[in-house]
Amino acid sequence: MPAQEELEPWQIQLLEALATHMGIAIGETVRIEQSKRWSVYEERTILARELHDSLAQSLSYMRIQICRLKMELQAKRLSQADVILTSLDDAMASAYNHLRELLSTFRLKAEDDLVTAIEKSAAEFSLRASIPVQTDLSPLTAHLNANEEINLLQITREALANAALHAQAKNIDVQLEESADGTIVLTVADDGVGLGENIDKVGHHGMTIMRERARHLQASIDIANRPQGGTIVIIRFAPRPTQNLNPATPLHELHA
């Protein structure tokens, strides 16, 4: 408009309304960009923690074993060197399995919510281990962040692996439900040989991993013998009230 011409009242109101909408749009764009950056940072932090808790520790152990192997070979103690080589081979296999589990977990996380990810993990495990896995998974009303979902998913996968490797189970049941007070209860039960009488003295590495993940979640975990035989793992976790979002929204849409 010409500089000497004054705006009419309706024009001023229109420009003010447009400016307000433009300001809201710019602010929303900035908020979305900040949310994207924070989501990327969160995912990187989770990935770094997962790598540290699994691969980094395995690699450190193998490095120590290699140092021991060099000393035994220099001293020509071949029998002890064979023992160390066997432990190295086991550690390498364990590290490879951890890497495969991490890749499977993050591949599922990129596409699915927790219920779908557990369903797919159970089906994948059943096919791989040739053990029937029954699932009873209720939709959740509470939203879990990426760290919480990954820990619950990894606990499920670890419990399934323990049931096959140590419990010699023939059937496994996985349940996920949300109680009236909002507590999420995850249960993995099998019909295997159980843990015996001295449960607290059982030192399976997988049980230690599950307890550590439950501690990260500030959740309770119970690992016990079933009266009818086998083992049961129960996780009880109360999400923070501020995390109640649309439970049907997949994680990749929240981070898009």
JOBELZI-V966130 format. One record per pair of residues at least 24 apart in sequence whose ideal C-beta (glycine too) atoms are under 10 Angstrom apart, sorted by the first residue. I is the first residue (numbers start at 1). J is the second residue. If there is no record, write none. Layout:
# JOBELZI-V966130
i: [I I]
j: [J J]
This chain:
# JOBELZI-V966130
i: [32 35 35 35 36 36 38 39 39 39 39 39 39 40 42 42 42 42 43 43 43 43 43 43 43 43 45 45 46 46 46 46 46 46 46 46 47 47 47 47 49 49 49 49 50 50 50 50 50 50 50 50 50 51 51 51 53 53 53 53 53 53 53 54 54 54 54 54 54 54 54 54 55 55 55 55 55 55 56 57 57 57 58 58 58 58 58 58 58 58 58 59 59 59 61 61 61 61 61 62 62 62 62 62 62 62 62 64 65 65 94 97 98 101 101 101 101 101 102 102 104 104 105 105 105 105 105 105 106 106 106 108 108 108 108 108 109 109 109 109 109 109 109 110 110 110 110 111 111 111 112 112 112 112 112 113 113 113 113 113 113 113 113 113 113 113 113 113 114 114 114 114 114 114 114 114 114 114 114 114 114 114 114 115 115 115 115 115 115 116 117 117 117 117 117 117 117 117 118 118 118 118 118 118 118 118 118 118 118 119 119 120 121 121 121 121 121 121 122 122 122 122 122 122 122 124 124 125 125 125 125 125 125 125 125 126 126 126 128 128 128 129 129 129 129 129 129 129 130 131 131 131 131 131 131 131 131 131 131 132 132 132 132 132 133 133 133 133 133 133 133 133 133 133 134 134 134 134 134 134 135 135 135 135 135 136 136 136 136 136 136 137 137 137 137 137 138 138 138 138 138 138 139 139 139 139 139 140 140 140 140 140 140 140 140 141 141 141 141 141 141 141 141 141 142 142 142 142 142 142 142 142 142 142 142 142 142 143 143 143 143 143 143 143 143 143 143 143 143 144 144 144 144 144 144 144 144 144 145 145 145 145 145 145 146 146 146 147 147 148 148 148 148 148 148 148 148 148 149 150 150 150 151 151 151 151 151 151 151 151 151 151 152 152 152 152 152 152 152 152 152 153 153 154 154 154 155 155 155 155 155 155 155 155 155 155 155 155 155 155 155 156 156 156 156 156 156 157 157 157 158 158 158 158 158 158 158 158 158 158 159 159 159 159 159 159 159 159 159 159 159 159 159 159 159 160 160 160 160 161 161 162 162 162 162 162 162 162 162 162 162 162 162 162 163 163 163 163 163 163 163 163 163 164 164 165 165 165 166 166 166 166 166 166 166 166 166 167 167 167 167 167 167 167 167 168 168 168 168 169 169 169 169 169 170 171 172 172 173 173 174 175 176 178 178 179 179 181 182 182 182 182 182 182 183 183 183 183 183 183 184 184 184 184 184 184 184 185 185 185 185 185 185 186 186 186 186 186 186 186 186 187 187 187 187 187 187 188 188 188 188 188 188 189 189 189 189 189 189 189 190 190 190 190 190 190 191 191 191 191 191 192 192 192 192 193 193 193 193 194 194 194 194 194 194 194 194 195 195 195 195 195 195 195 196 197 199 199 199 199 202 207 207 210]
j: [256 254 255 256 255 256 255 146 251 252 254 255 256 255 145 146 147 255 106 109 110 146 147 150 251 255 146 147 106 109 145 146 147 149 150 151 102 106 146 150 147 150 151 216 98 101 102 105 106 147 150 151 154 98 99 102 98 102 154 209 212 213 216 94 95 97 98 99 101 102 154 209 94 95 96 98 99 102 95 91 95 98 91 92 93 94 95 96 97 98 99 91 92 95 87 88 91 94 95 87 88 89 90 91 92 94 95 91 90 91 205 161 209 153 154 157 158 161 150 154 153 157 149 150 153 154 156 157 146 150 153 149 150 153 157 251 146 149 150 153 250 251 252 250 251 252 255 250 251 252 149 153 250 251 252 139 140 143 144 149 247 248 249 250 251 252 253 254 139 140 143 144 148 149 150 152 153 156 176 184 186 247 251 139 140 149 176 247 248 250 149 150 152 153 156 157 250 251 149 152 153 156 157 160 174 175 176 186 188 174 176 153 153 154 156 157 160 174 156 157 160 172 173 174 188 157 160 156 157 160 161 163 164 172 174 160 164 172 160 161 164 160 161 163 164 165 169 172 164 160 163 164 168 169 170 171 172 190 192 169 170 171 172 173 160 163 164 169 171 172 173 174 188 190 171 172 173 174 175 189 172 173 174 175 176 173 174 175 176 177 187 174 175 176 177 186 175 176 177 178 184 185 176 177 178 247 248 176 177 178 182 184 239 247 248 178 182 184 239 244 245 246 247 248 178 182 183 184 237 238 239 240 241 243 244 245 247 239 240 242 243 244 245 246 247 248 249 251 254 184 217 237 239 240 243 245 247 251 239 240 243 245 251 254 251 254 255 216 217 184 216 217 218 219 237 239 240 243 251 213 216 251 210 212 213 214 215 216 217 219 235 237 176 184 186 213 214 217 219 235 237 186 213 209 210 213 186 188 206 209 210 211 212 213 214 217 219 221 233 235 237 186 187 188 210 233 235 188 206 210 188 204 205 206 207 208 209 210 213 233 186 187 188 189 190 206 207 209 210 221 223 231 232 233 235 188 190 206 233 206 209 188 190 192 195 204 205 206 207 209 210 223 231 233 188 189 190 191 192 206 230 231 233 190 192 192 204 206 190 192 193 195 202 204 206 207 231 191 192 193 194 195 204 230 231 192 193 194 230 193 194 229 230 231 230 230 230 231 230 232 233 234 235 239 247 236 238 238 237 238 239 240 241 244 219 220 236 237 238 239 217 219 235 236 237 238 239 219 220 234 235 236 237 214 219 221 233 234 235 236 237 222 232 233 234 235 236 223 231 232 233 234 235 226 228 230 231 232 233 234 226 229 230 231 232 233 226 228 229 230 231 226 229 230 231 225 229 230 231 224 225 226 228 229 230 231 232 223 224 225 226 230 231 232 225 225 223 224 225 231 231 231 233 235]
